[in-house]
Amino acid sequence: MEKLSLAEKALEQGQGILRLAPTWVPRSFCVPGRRIKLHPDDYYVLGGERGGIDERWLSSTTPAKNGPLTGENEGLSMVVLTEGNSTQQFLLKDAISELKDRLIGKRLWDQYGAWPMYSKFFDNMGPLPHHIHHNDEKAALIGQAGKPEAYYFPPQLNNHGGDFPYTFMGIAPGTTREQIKECLLNFTKGDNKITNYSQAYRLEPGTGWDVPPGLLHAPGSLCTYEPQKASDVFAMYQSLVNEAIVPEVLLWNGTPKESIGDYDALMDVIDWELNVDPNQFQNRFMPPKPAANGQGYTENWVCYKSDAFSAKELTIEPGATVVIKDSAAYGIIVMQGHGKMGVWDIETPALIRYGQLTNDEFFISEAAATAGITIVNTSATDPIVMLKHFGPGNPDLVL
């Protein structure tokens, strides 16, 4: 009999559903908001110079770009395989490379040869600096892909709003390019006051925002679910946020070495028309939109404006047994409740130690998704709520 690889065993054991381990990522320039269920003693477990853990990456085959101290496999999701008393972990990235279309489907494998998105929770006590993500053309100059992203603010993780639950978005109409360039030139002189030329919007749990590449944005302090293209490219254009200095190295973070010091190169990253759009709210805000309703469940699109990814929120009523079908592979994170999903027990942990395994994160193969996933809510009182993140070109995304 042919011996199965770890990836094949895991796919067979889960009947098309892989169990994933939590993936924690620190950011040296952030203060954790302490809403992502990590144990209070573990937010700085990687050491003070690494910063606090304020992100959990989901279904990720994208390494975190955290400078020279970045840990091995930082940001990469691990598949968990348990056989008897033995538990092994291996990279989701390696499982996809081996299983190919058996895991992510022929459409995505043939087009990308990889899983082309990931999601994350970012959880900051204060706002992030006004920053930008490069488009494919600009990101290619440093060997990366461009980065569209989107936000959804899960009610389950927002028991408090943090210090500043407002997001600056874009550049106020009427602002000149010279005014923004002057802010960049003043980056090392204290507060460069770039948000003087932006507009902030109050953030509401249960809603979201679309953030294409080239759009300046300063995320607020709600805990955020963030689907995005498989890239970690960014540059910080604000020099002082929440009374903390932003290192100049982050201004040039996405710039090719030969262009460091060229402020026109920084300006070229900005999609000017996108930033000064007078209908920014109407064009970028995302209220939930119905996806499917059936006996015992409701499903809403929560991220749906980008062609690089999409996301749904699935709610299963107490005591219900449902079969959920999708036309594409996806990752899921359980936000509330407990029960069964296929062969797996699923549950929402209240507190997670660093390195602890959980039963709240999974990756569903395209074959299992199209056949239908049976989910049983074993609670008489508590709904099961899941967030589901999909790759590009989701065939079901018709609004």
C-alpha positions as CSV (number, residue, x, y, z in Angstrom):
1,M,0.0,0.0,0.0
2,E,1.3,3.4,-0.9
3,K,2.3,5.5,2.1
4,L,0.3,8.7,2.5
5,S,2.1,12.0,3.0
6,L,1.2,14.2,6.0
7,A,-0.9,16.5,3.8
8,E,-2.8,13.5,2.3
9,K,-3.4,12.1,5.7
10,A,-4.7,15.4,7.0
11,L,-7.0,15.9,4.0
12,E,-8.3,12.3,4.3
13,Q,-8.7,12.5,8.1
14,G,-10.7,15.7,7.9
15,Q,-12.7,14.6,4.9
16,G,-11.6,17.6,3.0
17,I,-11.3,20.0,5.9
18,L,-7.9,20.8,7.4
19,R,-7.5,21.9,11.0
20,L,-5.2,24.9,11.5
21,A,-3.2,26.1,14.5
22,P,-3.4,29.8,15.7
23,T,-0.8,32.0,14.0
24,W,0.3,35.0,16.1
25,V,2.2,37.9,14.7
26,P,3.8,40.8,16.7
27,R,4.2,44.4,15.5
28,S,6.9,46.5,17.1
29,F,5.0,49.8,16.3
30,C,1.6,48.8,17.9
31,V,0.1,48.4,21.4
32,P,-2.2,45.4,21.6
33,G,-5.9,46.0,22.2
34,R,-6.2,42.6,24.0
35,R,-9.3,41.4,22.3
36,I,-8.1,38.5,20.2
37,K,-8.3,36.0,23.2
38,L,-4.6,35.6,23.8
39,H,-3.8,35.0,27.4
40,P,-2.8,38.3,29.2
41,D,0.6,36.9,30.1
42,D,1.4,36.2,26.4
43,Y,1.0,39.4,24.5
44,Y,4.7,40.2,24.9
45,V,5.9,36.6,25.0
46,L,8.3,37.1,22.1
47,G,10.2,39.9,23.9
48,G,9.8,43.7,24.2
49,E,11.9,44.5,21.2
50,R,9.5,42.4,19.0
51,G,6.6,44.4,20.3
52,G,3.2,43.1,21.4
53,I,1.2,40.4,19.6
54,D,-1.7,42.3,18.1
55,E,-2.4,40.1,15.1
56,R,-3.7,36.6,14.4
57,W,-3.2,35.5,10.8
58,L,-5.8,33.2,9.2
59,S,-5.3,30.7,6.3
60,S,-2.0,32.3,5.6
61,T,0.6,31.2,3.1
62,T,2.2,34.6,3.3
63,P,5.2,35.3,5.5
64,A,5.2,38.3,7.8
65,K,7.7,41.0,6.9
66,N,8.8,42.1,10.4
67,G,12.4,43.1,9.8
68,P,15.6,41.2,10.8
69,L,14.1,39.8,14.0
70,T,11.3,38.0,12.2
71,G,10.8,34.5,13.4
72,E,11.0,31.4,11.2
73,N,7.6,30.8,9.6
74,E,6.2,33.9,11.2
75,G,2.8,34.6,9.7
76,L,2.4,31.2,8.1
77,S,-0.5,29.0,9.0
78,M,0.2,25.4,10.2
79,V,-2.0,22.4,9.5
80,V,-2.5,20.1,12.6
81,L,-2.5,16.3,12.1
82,T,-3.3,14.2,15.1
83,E,-2.7,10.4,15.0
84,G,-3.4,8.6,18.3
85,N,-1.3,10.3,20.9
86,S,0.9,12.0,18.3
87,T,0.3,15.5,17.0
88,Q,2.3,17.0,14.1
89,Q,2.2,20.4,12.4
90,F,3.2,21.4,8.9
91,L,2.8,24.4,6.7
92,L,-0.5,25.1,4.9
93,K,1.7,26.5,2.2
94,D,3.4,23.1,1.7
95,A,0.1,21.3,1.8
96,I,-1.2,23.5,-1.0
97,S,2.0,23.1,-3.0
98,E,1.6,19.3,-2.7
99,L,-2.1,18.8,-3.1
100,K,-2.6,21.6,-5.6
101,D,-6.1,21.6,-7.1
102,R,-7.2,18.8,-4.7
103,L,-7.2,21.4,-2.0
104,I,-7.8,24.9,-3.6
105,G,-9.5,23.8,-6.8
106,K,-8.4,23.7,-10.4
107,R,-9.5,27.3,-11.1
108,L,-7.3,28.9,-8.5
109,W,-4.4,26.4,-8.9
110,D,-4.2,26.9,-12.6
111,Q,-4.3,30.7,-12.4
112,Y,-2.2,31.3,-9.3
113,G,-0.3,28.1,-8.4
114,A,-0.8,29.1,-4.7
115,W,-3.4,30.3,-2.2
116,P,-3.6,34.0,-3.2
117,M,-5.1,35.6,-0.1
118,Y,-5.1,35.4,3.6
119,S,-7.0,37.1,6.4
120,K,-6.1,38.3,9.9
121,F,-7.4,39.9,13.0
122,F,-5.5,43.1,13.9
123,D,-6.2,44.4,17.4
124,N,-4.7,47.7,18.3
125,M,-5.4,49.9,21.4
126,G,-4.8,53.0,19.3
127,P,-5.0,54.0,15.7
128,L,-2.4,52.9,13.1
129,P,-0.5,55.5,11.1
130,H,-1.8,56.9,7.8
131,H,-0.3,54.4,5.4
132,I,-0.6,52.9,2.0
133,H,-0.3,49.6,0.2
134,H,1.3,49.4,-3.2
135,N,-0.4,48.2,-6.4
136,D,1.0,45.3,-8.4
137,E,3.2,47.5,-10.5
138,K,4.9,49.3,-7.6
139,A,5.1,46.2,-5.4
140,A,6.8,44.2,-8.2
141,L,9.8,46.6,-7.8
142,I,10.6,44.9,-4.5
143,G,9.5,41.4,-5.5
144,Q,6.0,41.5,-3.9
145,A,2.4,41.5,-5.1
146,G,0.2,44.5,-4.6
147,K,-2.2,44.5,-1.6
148,P,-5.9,45.3,-1.7
149,E,-7.5,44.6,1.6
150,A,-10.9,45.0,3.4
151,Y,-12.1,45.5,6.9
152,Y,-15.0,43.9,8.9
153,F,-15.5,44.7,12.6
154,P,-16.8,41.5,14.3
155,P,-19.1,42.3,17.2
156,Q,-17.7,39.3,19.2
157,L,-14.3,40.9,19.4
158,N,-15.3,44.5,20.0
159,N,-16.4,44.7,23.6
160,H,-14.5,48.1,23.7
161,G,-13.6,50.5,20.9
162,G,-10.0,51.2,21.9
163,D,-8.6,54.7,22.0
164,F,-9.7,56.0,18.6
165,P,-12.5,54.0,16.8
166,Y,-12.3,56.2,13.7
167,T,-10.5,55.5,10.4
168,F,-8.9,58.2,8.3
169,M,-9.6,57.4,4.6
170,G,-8.0,59.0,1.6
171,I,-7.2,62.7,1.0
172,A,-9.7,65.5,1.5
173,P,-10.9,66.9,-1.9
174,G,-9.2,70.2,-2.7
175,T,-5.8,69.1,-1.2
176,T,-2.9,69.6,-3.6
177,R,-0.1,67.1,-4.3
178,E,2.4,69.7,-3.1
179,Q,0.7,69.7,0.4
180,I,1.0,66.0,0.7
181,K,4.6,65.9,-0.6
182,E,5.5,68.6,2.0
183,C,4.1,66.3,4.7
184,L,6.4,63.5,3.5
185,L,9.4,65.8,3.4
186,N,8.7,66.7,7.0
187,F,8.5,63.1,8.2
188,T,11.6,63.3,10.4
189,K,10.6,66.6,12.0
190,G,8.1,65.4,14.5
191,D,4.4,65.4,13.5
192,N,4.1,65.7,9.8
193,K,0.4,66.4,10.1
194,I,-0.7,64.4,7.1
195,T,-4.1,63.6,8.6
196,N,-4.9,67.3,8.5
197,Y,-5.6,66.5,4.8
198,S,-7.8,63.5,5.4
199,Q,-11.3,62.7,6.7
200,A,-12.1,60.3,9.5
201,Y,-15.1,58.0,9.7
202,R,-16.6,56.5,12.8
203,L,-16.3,52.7,12.8
204,E,-19.4,50.5,13.6
205,P,-19.2,46.8,14.6
206,G,-20.9,44.6,12.1
207,T,-19.9,46.8,9.1
208,G,-16.7,47.1,7.0
209,W,-14.6,49.1,4.5
210,D,-13.0,48.3,1.2
211,V,-9.3,49.5,0.8
212,P,-7.8,49.2,-2.7
213,P,-4.1,49.6,-3.2
214,G,-2.9,53.2,-3.5
215,L,-5.5,54.5,-1.0
216,L,-4.1,56.2,2.1
217,H,-5.8,55.0,5.3
218,A,-5.2,55.1,9.1
219,P,-7.1,52.2,10.6
220,G,-8.9,53.0,13.9
221,S,-8.9,51.0,17.1
222,L,-11.7,48.5,16.6
223,C,-10.5,44.9,16.4
224,T,-10.6,44.2,12.7
225,Y,-11.1,41.1,10.5
226,E,-9.0,41.9,7.4
227,P,-9.1,39.7,4.3
228,Q,-6.4,40.7,1.8
229,K,-4.3,39.7,-1.1
230,A,-1.3,37.5,-0.3
231,S,1.2,40.3,0.3
232,D,2.6,42.2,3.3
233,V,3.7,45.3,1.4
234,F,3.1,48.7,3.0
235,A,4.6,52.1,3.7
236,M,3.8,54.4,6.6
237,Y,3.2,58.1,5.5
238,Q,2.4,59.5,9.0
239,S,5.3,60.2,11.3
240,L,3.5,60.5,14.7
241,V,0.4,58.6,15.8
242,N,-1.1,58.4,19.3
243,E,2.0,60.3,20.5
244,A,4.4,57.6,19.2
245,I,7.1,58.3,16.7
246,V,7.0,56.1,13.5
247,P,10.5,55.1,12.4
248,E,11.6,56.6,9.1
249,V,12.5,53.2,7.8
250,L,8.8,52.4,7.6
251,L,8.3,55.4,5.3
252,W,10.6,53.7,2.8
253,N,9.4,50.2,3.6
254,G,8.0,49.5,0.1
255,T,10.6,51.5,-1.9
256,P,13.3,49.8,-4.0
257,K,16.8,50.5,-2.6
258,E,17.8,52.7,-5.5
259,S,14.7,55.0,-4.9
260,I,15.1,55.5,-1.2
261,G,15.3,59.3,-0.6
262,D,13.2,60.0,-3.7
263,Y,10.0,61.6,-2.4
264,D,8.5,61.6,-5.9
265,A,8.6,57.8,-5.8
266,L,6.5,57.9,-2.6
267,M,4.0,60.3,-4.3
268,D,3.8,57.9,-7.3
269,V,2.4,55.2,-5.0
270,I,-0.6,57.3,-4.2
271,D,-3.6,56.8,-6.5
272,W,-4.6,60.4,-6.5
273,E,-8.1,60.2,-8.0
274,L,-9.0,57.3,-5.6
275,N,-7.8,59.3,-2.6
276,V,-9.7,62.6,-3.4
277,D,-12.9,60.8,-4.3
278,P,-15.7,63.1,-2.9
279,N,-17.9,59.9,-2.5
280,Q,-15.4,58.0,-0.4
281,F,-18.0,56.8,2.1
282,Q,-20.5,55.7,-0.6
283,N,-17.8,53.9,-2.6
284,R,-15.7,52.3,0.2
285,F,-18.1,51.6,3.1
286,M,-19.5,48.0,3.2
287,P,-22.7,47.2,5.1
288,P,-23.5,43.5,5.2
289,K,-25.4,42.1,2.2
290,P,-27.5,38.9,2.1
291,A,-25.8,35.9,0.6
292,A,-28.1,33.0,1.5
293,N,-30.8,32.2,4.0
294,G,-32.2,28.7,4.8
295,Q,-33.8,26.8,7.6
296,G,-31.6,27.3,10.6
297,Y,-29.0,29.6,9.1
298,T,-28.3,33.0,7.6
299,E,-25.3,34.1,5.6
300,N,-24.2,37.6,4.7
301,W,-21.4,39.0,2.5
302,V,-19.2,41.2,4.7
303,C,-16.4,41.9,2.2
304,Y,-17.5,42.0,-1.4
305,K,-16.0,45.0,-3.3
306,S,-12.6,43.5,-4.3
307,D,-12.0,41.0,-7.0
308,A,-9.0,39.7,-5.1
309,F,-11.0,38.1,-2.2
310,S,-14.4,38.0,-0.5
311,A,-15.7,37.1,2.9
312,K,-19.0,35.9,4.4
313,E,-20.4,35.7,7.9
314,L,-22.4,32.5,8.6
315,T,-24.8,32.3,11.5
316,I,-26.3,28.9,12.5
317,E,-29.2,29.0,15.0
318,P,-29.2,27.1,18.3
319,G,-30.0,23.4,17.8
320,A,-29.9,23.6,14.0
321,T,-28.3,21.1,11.6
322,V,-27.5,22.6,8.2
323,V,-25.6,21.7,5.0
324,I,-23.7,24.7,3.6
325,K,-22.5,24.6,0.0
326,D,-19.9,27.0,-1.6
327,S,-18.4,26.9,-5.1
328,A,-14.8,27.6,-3.9
329,A,-12.2,26.7,-1.2
330,Y,-12.1,28.9,1.8
331,G,-10.7,29.4,5.3
332,I,-12.9,29.8,8.4
333,I,-12.6,31.2,11.9
334,V,-15.3,30.4,14.5
335,M,-16.4,33.5,16.3
336,Q,-19.1,32.2,18.6
337,G,-20.7,29.0,19.7
338,H,-19.7,25.3,19.5
339,G,-20.8,22.2,17.7
340,K,-19.7,19.9,14.9
341,M,-18.5,20.7,11.4
342,G,-18.1,17.6,9.3
343,V,-15.9,15.2,11.3
344,W,-14.6,18.1,13.5
345,D,-15.6,19.4,16.9
346,I,-15.7,23.2,16.7
347,E,-15.6,25.6,19.5
348,T,-14.9,29.2,20.3
349,P,-12.1,29.5,23.0
350,A,-12.4,32.2,25.6
351,L,-8.6,32.4,26.2
352,I,-5.7,31.0,24.3
353,R,-2.1,30.5,25.5
354,Y,0.7,31.2,23.0
355,G,1.4,27.8,21.3
356,Q,-1.9,26.2,22.3
357,L,-3.9,24.4,19.7
358,T,-7.6,25.3,19.2
359,N,-10.6,24.0,17.4
360,D,-11.7,27.3,15.9
361,E,-9.8,27.6,12.6
362,F,-10.0,25.4,9.5
363,F,-9.4,25.3,5.8
364,I,-12.1,23.8,3.5
365,S,-11.1,22.2,0.2
366,E,-13.1,23.1,-2.9
367,A,-14.3,19.5,-3.2
368,A,-15.7,19.5,0.3
369,A,-17.2,23.0,-0.1
370,T,-19.1,22.1,-3.3
371,A,-20.3,18.8,-1.8
372,G,-21.6,20.6,1.2
373,I,-20.4,20.9,4.8
374,T,-22.7,19.6,7.6
375,I,-22.7,21.8,10.6
376,V,-24.5,20.9,13.8
377,N,-25.1,23.5,16.5
378,T,-25.2,21.5,19.7
379,S,-26.1,24.4,21.9
380,A,-29.7,25.1,22.8
381,T,-29.0,28.8,23.4
382,D,-25.9,30.1,21.6
383,P,-25.7,30.6,17.8
384,I,-22.6,29.5,15.9
385,V,-21.0,32.4,14.0
386,M,-18.2,31.9,11.5
387,L,-16.3,34.2,9.2
388,K,-15.3,32.6,5.9
389,H,-12.6,34.0,3.6
390,F,-12.4,33.2,-0.1
391,G,-9.8,33.7,-2.8
392,P,-10.3,35.7,-6.0
393,G,-13.1,35.3,-8.4
394,N,-15.6,33.6,-6.1
395,P,-18.3,32.2,-8.4
396,D,-20.9,32.7,-5.7
397,L,-20.3,36.5,-5.4
398,V,-23.3,37.9,-7.2
399,L,-24.8,41.0,-5.7
